[in-house]
């Protein structure tokens, strides 16, 4: 039996590519993986910290904006490396994903296993369409996350 795992899809589905983290979480949820829980969050830091409470295995999925090629995917293990603040400079949250993870790290409140999967976005304007290269990156992230979950022991 797999340990309980939480996927948190992060974003705003009404800001084009920013909705891709939510879409990824919804697609993973449709796979009906045992012991998997899925939550959706806007990216506000305090709410994120509350959302992952009680879970040892947490996977965050979000879109980033670092200036890299749209569709570029990232994987960060929170216990091994810091979150680059430059990933989230487009966010309206002053206390967002990176700040929440780093605060939780300093308070020793990180889950024992936390991984961030991100895809570089292109368009963060109002709307509901996701760029093709972002969809391609999200498809790869979904594959990677499913493999990751299946390897948990």
NUGU-508268 format. One record per residue (C-alpha): x negated, z negated, y negated. Coordinates in pm, whole numbers, plus 50000, padded with zeros to 5 digits. Each point is the difference from the previous one (the first is absolute). Example, Ala and Ser with C-alpha at 12.3 -4.5 7.8 and 13.67 -1.06 7.14 Angstrom:
// NUGU-508268
487704922050450/498635006649656/
END
This chain:
// NUGU-508268
500005000050000/498685009449657/499714973149732/502405002449707/498865025049740/501385006149653/499895033449821/500614998249625/500815033349839/499254997949629/501235021849719/502795013749788/501925028650158/501135012049656/496445007049879/499195030150220/496824993450204/500284962549939/502804999750258/497745011650285/499114964750116/503704992450038/500575032650188/497134991950238/501434965550075/503435015050068/498555026050237/498044973450190/503114978250024/501875029050165/497494998950287/501534966850118/496654984350090/500464965650163/498954969749792/499765021449685/501684989349678/500285022349694/500544989649641/500135019949678/498504987149677/499585013249647/496384988749979/500534968749792/497284976050113/501894967250038/502755017150202/497365015750225/498374966450067/503414985650092/500815030050221/496974996250227/500354962350049/500244990550367/498405031850134/496495001750146/499915038150015/500965017649677/499685036849912/500565011049640/500815036649924/499905013349645/499015029049779/496884996849787/498715017549691/496214999249986/499325035449884/499155012950348/501555031150151/503774995250059/500684993150367/496704981450053/500644970550230/498444965449988/499824970850238/498864965949878/499694968850214/500844971949760/497874974150178/496915022049984/500195016649659/501524995849657/502825021949874/498885024449732/502014992649685/499575036549897/502425010250279/502974985449818/499415007349632/503245020349984/502064969550101/502324983149753/499214966450165/497364978849829/499874979450321/500225026050274/498675008050347/496284995849936/500474968449796/502314984850262/497535006650281/497064986649800/501914968949891/501084993650359/496365004450106/498804974249746/502744975750107/499215006350369/503585012350049/499285034650142/501475007550341/497384999750277/500265038050021/500965020649695/499425037149961/500875022249708/500755036850059/500205020949685/500355036349904/498915015349672/503015010849796/500375028849758/503304995349815/501364966549879/502635013549763/503714992550036/501515018550294/500414998450376/497725027650129/496764992150179/497085024349969/499215019750319/496424987150020/501264964149969/502485006150284/497135013550209/497974968649929/502984977750080/500535017850334/496384992550093/500354963849885/503124995950216/498085012950302/497124976249925/502294970149955/501845006550328/496665001250184/498904968249819/503184981450095/499755011050363/496434986850016/500934964849882/499614973550264/
END
